[in-house]
Amino acid sequence: MNKATPQTSFKTFYLALSADERGGFAKRAGTTVAYIETHLLYARKVPRKGTMEGLWAASQEFGAPFGRGDLLRFFYDAPAAQPEVPNA
């Protein structure tokens, strides 16, 4: 049986950073630690294009072990980011 190793998510990666690294990450991403931890860490909001590009650049600079597609999936596949479907 072939089991794939689980991918590191944005949340796991970000939480592994020290407090100082989180500050540098947020600055590089063009946002704040408070915004990341309130809105993005749990995918409550989908970042706008500019913020997403900043998150991707910061992720690369800080050595994130995931690709751009994985970062996008973190936000777009998250249950909170899915639109509600009305009952038929």
C-alpha positions in Angstrom: 0.0 0.0 0.0 1.5 3.3 -1.0 0.7 6.1 1.4 1.5 9.7 0.4 3.0 11.9 3.1 0.7 14.8 4.0 1.6 18.2 2.6 2.5 21.0 4.9 -0.3 23.5 4.8 0.0 27.3 5.0 -1.3 27.1 8.6 1.2 24.5 9.7 4.0 26.3 8.1 3.1 29.7 9.5 2.6 28.4 13.1 6.1 26.8 12.9 7.6 30.3 12.5 8.9 32.1 15.6 7.2 35.3 16.7 10.0 37.4 15.0 9.8 35.3 11.8 6.0 35.8 11.8 6.5 39.6 11.9 9.0 39.4 9.1 6.8 37.1 7.1 3.8 39.5 7.5 5.9 42.5 6.5 7.2 40.7 3.4 3.7 39.7 2.5 2.5 43.3 2.8 0.1 42.7 5.7 0.2 42.3 9.5 0.5 39.4 11.9 -2.9 40.3 13.3 -4.5 40.1 9.9 -2.9 36.8 9.1 -3.8 35.3 12.4 -7.4 36.7 12.5 -8.5 36.2 8.9 -6.1 34.0 6.9 -4.7 31.4 9.2 -8.1 29.6 9.4 -9.1 30.6 5.8 -11.9 32.7 7.0 -11.2 35.1 4.2 -9.7 34.5 0.7 -6.9 37.1 0.2 -7.1 39.5 -2.7 -4.7 39.0 -5.6 -2.1 41.4 -4.3 -2.1 39.9 -0.8 -2.0 36.3 -2.3 1.0 37.3 -4.3 2.6 38.7 -1.2 1.9 35.6 0.8 3.4 33.5 -2.0 6.5 35.6 -2.2 6.9 35.5 1.6 6.3 31.8 1.7 9.1 31.2 -0.9 11.5 33.6 1.0 10.9 31.8 4.3 11.3 28.3 2.8 7.8 27.0 2.6 7.6 23.3 1.6 4.6 23.8 -0.6 3.8 25.1 -4.1 1.7 28.0 -5.3 -1.2 25.6 -6.1 -1.1 24.3 -2.5 -1.3 27.9 -1.2 -4.3 28.6 -3.4 -6.0 25.3 -2.4 -5.6 26.2 1.3 -7.8 29.2 0.8 -10.2 28.1 -2.0 -10.8 24.5 -0.7 -11.3 25.6 2.9 -14.9 25.0 4.1 -15.3 28.6 5.4 -14.4 29.9 1.9 -17.0 27.8 0.1 -20.2 29.6 -0.9 -23.4 28.3 0.7 -25.8 26.5 -1.5 -29.4 27.2 -0.7 -31.7 24.2 -0.1 -33.7 23.2 -3.1 
